[in-house]
């Protein structure tokens, strides 16, 4: 088994610190007042140097700085980081460079500096415009700061902007949820991430569950919200992502289409294909102090090679999140496998009306019913 060509390459960078850990957050984030900016940027670049052979001559097409709260880092630190990356790896001329930011006033004041440093797409963690909901979520910003951050991002020159919103929040009514959505749509940002709050293990909310809307209310919010988004001409190109034409997140699309990505930073993950068909996944040391003190620049905590039998499930785990699904030709190109490797689960899902196949184009996608039960559909292939 071999691959006809290597897939596109992205780069994910994890900045693990935040001002305060939110009670719903299960990400690798850690509270810390004094950030070791210089030491961490130097560690990131050492980490990248060790990963350079994995690029296999490819240029980086997308770059995503996530966290934690990356906007706690100064614009100068982000500039040094991006310059160091460009000195070590070829970057595509049309590079999409995203940074996640919180709407706090200190972070908003830095937006122009991030833009000058080379960031061309900003993702703002708004979550809600309602002060009651923001307090319930443990957020440190308020509604006024949320609005001010969006305006600051526009003034800084960010033509590509994502607003991150949650619904199904503690004490939230349908009217509250739709008010959030209408306010976000008024900004015409081009991209919205809109998704339901879920209670994850190892979070404060898991230990002390808040009172959330009941299932019927959640379904009503989902249906009414989708109606608003569709009326605004946004396309639901992925389960929780809505965008105007040309504004879809290219970095995330690369994940969902089984592209490759390097991962640097505490707890970052990477996925790399090799010409002989082998596919490698790895993760970096999760704890920031262990990552910073990695002896000899060895930041990797683990590395796995995917078994051929696992590839169908690994591919569909992401590809079926896209509304258009995937082409069999792309499946073959990314995994080296043919349609038979998806059997018998594929025929079962087609017969149940959970998946649909276009025999003329080789396109396979989840039906509306399949999207409602997507986790169960994907589980059939795992």
C-alpha positions as CSV (number, residue, x, y, z in Angstrom):
1,X,0.0,0.0,0.0
2,X,1.4,3.4,-1.0
3,X,0.0,6.9,-1.3
4,X,0.1,8.6,-4.8
5,X,1.1,11.9,-3.1
6,X,1.3,13.4,0.4
7,X,-1.6,15.4,1.6
8,X,-1.4,19.2,2.4
9,X,0.5,20.1,5.6
10,X,-0.7,22.4,8.4
11,X,1.0,23.4,11.6
12,X,-0.8,23.6,15.0
13,X,0.8,25.5,17.9
14,X,-0.4,25.2,21.4
15,X,0.0,27.9,24.0
16,X,-1.3,26.3,27.2
17,X,-1.9,29.1,29.6
18,X,-5.1,31.0,30.5
19,X,-6.0,33.7,33.0
20,X,-8.7,31.5,34.6
21,X,-9.7,27.9,33.8
22,X,-13.4,27.8,32.7
23,X,-15.5,25.2,34.5
24,X,-16.6,23.5,31.2
25,X,-13.1,23.4,29.7
26,X,-11.3,20.1,29.2
27,X,-8.5,21.4,27.0
28,X,-4.9,21.3,28.1
29,X,-4.9,24.8,29.7
30,X,-3.3,26.0,32.9
31,X,-3.7,29.1,35.0
32,X,-0.5,31.2,35.4
33,X,0.0,34.8,36.1
34,X,3.6,35.3,34.7
35,X,4.0,33.8,31.3
36,X,7.5,32.5,30.3
37,X,7.1,34.0,26.8
38,X,10.7,34.0,25.7
39,X,11.5,30.5,27.1
40,X,8.3,29.1,25.6
41,X,8.9,30.5,22.1
42,X,12.4,29.1,22.2
43,X,11.1,25.7,23.2
44,X,8.5,25.8,20.4
45,X,11.2,26.5,17.8
46,X,13.4,23.7,19.2
47,X,10.4,21.4,19.0
48,X,9.7,22.4,15.4
49,X,13.3,21.8,14.5
50,X,13.0,18.2,15.7
51,X,9.9,17.8,13.6
52,X,11.3,19.2,10.4
53,X,12.0,15.8,8.8
54,X,8.2,15.1,9.0
55,X,7.4,17.9,6.6
56,X,9.1,15.9,3.9
57,X,9.7,19.0,1.7
58,X,6.2,20.3,1.9
59,X,5.3,23.9,2.6
60,X,2.9,24.8,5.4
61,X,-0.4,25.9,4.0
62,X,-2.2,26.7,7.3
63,X,-1.1,27.6,10.8
64,X,-3.3,27.7,13.9
65,X,-2.3,29.0,17.3
66,X,-4.7,27.6,19.9
67,X,-4.8,27.2,23.7
68,X,-5.4,28.1,26.5
69,X,-5.6,31.7,25.6
70,X,-2.9,32.5,23.0
71,X,-3.9,36.2,23.1
72,X,-2.2,36.4,26.5
73,X,1.1,36.4,24.6
74,X,2.4,39.7,23.4
75,X,2.4,40.7,19.8
76,X,6.2,40.7,20.0
77,X,6.3,37.1,21.1
78,X,3.9,36.1,18.3
79,X,6.1,38.0,15.8
80,X,9.3,36.2,17.0
81,X,7.5,32.8,16.8
82,X,6.2,33.4,13.2
83,X,9.6,34.7,12.1
84,X,11.3,31.6,13.6
85,X,8.8,29.3,11.9
86,X,9.4,31.0,8.5
87,X,13.1,30.6,8.9
88,X,12.8,26.9,9.4
89,X,9.9,25.9,7.1
90,X,8.6,27.1,3.7
91,X,5.2,28.8,4.1
92,X,2.6,29.0,1.4
93,X,2.1,32.4,-0.2
94,X,-1.5,32.3,0.7
95,X,-0.9,31.0,4.2
96,X,-3.9,31.1,6.5
97,X,-2.6,32.0,10.0
98,X,-5.2,31.9,12.7
99,X,-4.9,32.9,16.4
100,X,-7.5,32.2,19.1
101,X,-8.2,35.2,21.3
102,X,-10.4,36.1,24.2
103,X,-12.4,39.4,24.3
104,X,-10.7,40.8,27.4
105,X,-9.6,44.4,27.0
106,X,-5.9,43.6,27.5
107,X,-6.0,41.1,24.6
108,X,-8.1,43.3,22.3
109,X,-5.5,46.0,22.5
110,X,-3.0,43.6,20.9
111,X,-5.0,42.8,17.8
112,X,-3.2,45.3,15.6
113,X,0.1,43.9,16.7
114,X,-0.9,40.3,15.8
115,X,-2.0,41.5,12.4
116,X,1.3,43.2,11.8
117,X,3.1,40.0,13.0
118,X,1.5,38.0,10.2
119,X,-1.8,36.6,11.7
120,X,-4.5,37.0,9.1
121,X,-7.4,35.2,10.8
122,X,-8.7,35.7,14.3
123,X,-11.0,33.4,16.3
124,X,-12.8,35.2,19.1
125,X,-14.1,33.1,22.1
126,X,-17.3,35.1,22.6
127,X,-19.4,32.1,23.9
128,X,-22.3,34.5,24.7
129,X,-23.3,38.1,24.7
130,X,-25.4,37.7,27.8
131,X,-23.7,38.7,31.1
132,X,-25.7,36.2,33.1
133,X,-24.6,33.3,30.8
134,X,-21.0,34.6,30.8
135,X,-20.9,34.5,34.6
136,X,-22.5,31.0,34.6
137,X,-19.7,29.9,32.2
138,X,-17.0,31.4,34.4
139,X,-15.8,33.7,31.6
140,X,-13.8,36.7,32.7
141,X,-15.1,39.1,30.0
142,X,-18.5,40.7,29.9
143,X,-20.9,41.6,27.0
144,X,-19.4,45.1,26.5
145,X,-15.9,43.6,26.1
146,X,-17.2,41.0,23.7
147,X,-18.7,43.7,21.4
148,X,-15.6,45.9,21.8
149,X,-13.3,43.0,20.8
150,X,-15.2,42.4,17.6
151,X,-14.9,46.1,16.7
152,X,-11.2,46.1,17.6
153,X,-10.6,43.1,15.4
154,X,-12.2,44.9,12.4
155,X,-10.3,48.1,13.1
156,X,-7.1,46.0,13.2
157,X,-7.8,44.9,9.7
158,X,-9.0,41.3,10.2
159,X,-11.1,40.6,7.2
160,X,-11.3,36.9,8.2
161,X,-12.9,36.6,11.6
162,X,-14.6,33.7,13.5
163,X,-17.0,34.3,16.3
164,X,-17.2,31.3,18.7
165,X,-20.7,30.9,20.3
166,X,-22.2,28.2,22.6
167,X,-25.8,27.4,23.2
168,X,-27.7,25.2,25.7
169,X,-26.1,27.2,28.5
170,X,-27.1,27.1,32.2
171,X,-30.4,29.0,32.6
172,X,-30.5,29.9,28.9
173,X,-33.8,30.2,27.2
174,X,-34.5,29.9,23.5
175,X,-34.9,33.7,23.3
176,X,-31.5,34.1,25.0
177,X,-29.8,31.7,22.6
178,X,-31.3,33.3,19.5
179,X,-30.5,36.8,20.8
180,X,-26.8,35.7,21.0
181,X,-27.0,34.4,17.5
182,X,-28.7,37.6,16.1
183,X,-26.0,39.8,17.7
184,X,-23.3,37.7,16.1
185,X,-24.9,37.8,12.7
186,X,-25.2,41.5,12.9
187,X,-21.4,41.8,12.6
188,X,-21.3,39.8,9.3
189,X,-18.0,38.2,10.4
190,X,-18.2,35.6,7.6
191,X,-17.7,32.6,10.0
192,X,-19.5,31.3,13.1
193,X,-18.7,28.4,15.3
194,X,-22.1,27.6,17.0
195,X,-22.4,24.5,19.1
196,X,-24.1,23.1,22.2
197,X,-22.4,23.1,25.6
198,X,-21.5,19.5,26.5
199,X,-20.3,18.4,29.9
200,X,-16.9,16.7,29.7
201,X,-15.1,14.6,32.2
202,X,-12.4,16.1,34.3
203,X,-14.1,19.5,34.4
204,X,-15.7,21.4,37.3
205,X,-19.1,21.1,35.5
206,X,-18.7,17.3,35.5
207,X,-18.2,17.3,39.3
208,X,-20.9,19.9,39.9
209,X,-23.3,19.8,37.0
210,X,-25.2,23.0,36.3
211,X,-28.9,23.0,35.4
212,X,-29.1,23.0,31.6
213,X,-32.1,23.3,29.2
214,X,-34.0,20.0,28.7
215,X,-33.7,18.0,25.5
216,X,-36.9,19.4,23.9
217,X,-35.7,23.0,24.5
218,X,-32.3,22.2,23.1
219,X,-33.9,20.8,20.0
220,X,-36.0,23.9,19.6
221,X,-32.9,26.1,20.0
222,X,-31.0,24.1,17.4
223,X,-33.9,24.2,14.8
224,X,-34.6,27.9,15.3
225,X,-30.9,28.8,15.3
226,X,-30.2,26.9,12.1
227,X,-33.1,28.8,10.5
228,X,-31.4,32.1,11.4
229,X,-28.1,31.0,10.1
230,X,-29.5,29.7,6.8
231,X,-31.5,33.0,6.3
232,X,-28.1,34.8,6.7
233,X,-26.8,32.7,3.8
234,X,-24.2,30.9,5.9
235,X,-23.4,27.4,4.9
236,X,-23.2,24.7,7.6
237,X,-20.1,23.2,6.0
238,X,-19.2,21.2,9.1
239,X,-21.3,20.0,12.1
240,X,-20.7,23.2,14.2
241,X,-19.2,25.6,11.6
242,X,-21.1,28.0,9.5
243,X,-19.5,30.3,6.8
244,X,-20.0,32.5,3.9
245,X,-18.4,31.4,0.6
246,X,-14.6,31.8,0.9
247,X,-14.6,32.1,4.7
248,X,-14.4,28.4,5.8
249,X,-11.5,27.6,8.1
250,X,-8.9,26.0,5.8
251,X,-6.9,24.7,8.7
252,X,-9.9,22.8,10.2
253,X,-10.9,21.6,6.8
254,X,-7.5,20.0,6.5
255,X,-8.2,18.0,9.7
256,X,-11.5,16.9,8.5
257,X,-10.2,15.7,5.1
258,X,-7.4,13.7,6.7
259,X,-4.7,16.1,5.8
260,X,-1.4,16.2,7.7
261,X,-0.3,18.6,10.4
262,X,2.7,19.1,12.6
263,X,1.9,19.8,16.3
264,X,4.2,21.8,18.5
265,X,3.6,23.0,22.1
266,X,2.6,21.4,25.3
267,X,0.1,18.6,24.6
268,X,0.0,19.3,20.9
269,X,-0.9,16.4,18.5
270,X,0.4,15.8,15.0
271,X,-0.6,13.4,12.2
272,X,1.8,12.6,9.3
273,X,1.5,10.4,6.2
274,X,4.5,8.7,4.6
275,X,4.8,7.8,0.9
276,X,4.8,4.1,1.8
277,X,1.3,4.4,3.2
278,X,2.2,4.4,6.9
279,X,0.4,7.1,9.0
280,X,1.9,8.4,12.2
281,X,0.3,10.1,15.1
282,X,2.2,11.7,18.0
283,X,1.6,13.9,21.0
284,X,3.9,16.3,22.9
285,X,4.5,16.4,26.6
286,X,1.3,17.8,28.2
287,X,2.5,19.6,31.2
288,X,4.0,23.0,30.4
289,X,6.9,22.7,32.8
290,X,7.8,19.3,31.5
291,X,7.6,20.6,28.0
292,X,9.8,23.6,28.8
293,X,12.5,21.4,30.5
294,X,12.5,18.7,27.9
295,X,16.0,17.3,27.9
296,X,17.9,17.4,24.5
297,X,14.9,19.1,22.9
298,X,12.8,15.8,23.0
299,X,9.3,17.2,23.5
300,X,7.5,14.1,22.2
301,X,5.5,12.1,24.8
302,X,4.3,9.3,22.6
303,X,4.1,8.1,19.0
304,X,1.8,5.6,17.3
305,X,1.5,4.1,13.8
306,X,-2.0,3.5,12.7
307,X,-2.9,0.0,11.7
308,X,-4.4,-0.5,8.3
309,X,-7.6,-1.8,9.8
310,X,-8.0,1.5,11.8
311,X,-7.8,3.7,8.7
312,X,-11.4,3.6,7.6
313,X,-12.7,4.7,11.0
314,X,-9.9,7.3,11.4
315,X,-10.8,8.8,8.1
316,X,-14.6,8.8,8.5
317,X,-14.3,10.2,12.1
318,X,-13.5,13.5,10.5
319,X,-14.8,13.4,6.9
320,X,-18.4,12.7,7.8
321,X,-18.5,15.9,9.9
322,X,-18.4,17.7,6.6
323,X,-21.8,18.3,5.0
324,X,-20.6,17.3,1.6
325,X,-19.0,14.2,3.0
326,X,-16.1,12.8,0.9
327,X,-15.2,11.4,-2.5
328,X,-14.0,7.8,-2.8
329,X,-11.1,9.1,-4.8
330,X,-10.0,11.3,-1.9
331,X,-10.4,8.4,0.5
332,X,-8.1,6.3,-1.7
333,X,-5.6,9.1,-2.0
334,X,-5.4,9.7,1.8
335,X,-5.5,6.1,3.0
336,X,-4.3,4.0,0.1
337,X,-7.5,1.9,0.5
338,X,-10.5,1.2,-1.8
339,X,-14.2,1.1,-1.3
340,X,-14.2,-2.5,-0.2
341,X,-12.3,-1.5,3.0
342,X,-15.4,0.3,4.2
343,X,-17.6,-2.8,4.1
344,X,-19.8,-4.2,5.5
345,X,-20.6,-1.0,7.5
346,X,-21.0,1.2,4.5
347,X,-23.8,-1.0,3.0
348,X,-25.5,-1.2,6.3
349,X,-25.5,2.6,6.8
350,X,-26.7,3.1,3.2
351,X,-29.5,0.6,3.7
352,X,-30.6,2.4,6.9
353,X,-30.7,5.8,5.1
354,X,-28.0,7.2,7.4
355,X,-25.5,7.6,4.5
356,X,-26.1,8.4,0.9
357,X,-23.8,7.6,-2.1
358,X,-23.7,9.2,-5.5
359,X,-22.5,6.5,-7.8
360,X,-21.7,9.0,-10.6
361,X,-19.3,11.1,-8.5
362,X,-18.2,8.6,-5.8
363,X,-19.4,11.0,-3.1
364,X,-20.5,9.6,0.2
365,X,-22.2,11.8,2.9
366,X,-24.3,11.7,5.9
367,X,-28.1,12.2,5.3
368,X,-30.0,14.6,7.5
369,X,-31.0,11.6,9.6
370,X,-27.4,10.4,9.7
371,X,-26.2,13.8,10.9
372,X,-28.6,13.6,13.8
373,X,-27.0,10.3,14.8
374,X,-23.5,11.0,13.5
375,X,-21.6,9.5,16.5
376,X,-23.4,6.2,16.0
377,X,-22.8,6.2,12.3
378,X,-19.1,6.7,12.7
379,X,-18.9,4.1,15.5
380,X,-19.9,1.5,12.9
381,X,-16.6,2.0,11.1
382,X,-14.3,2.2,14.2
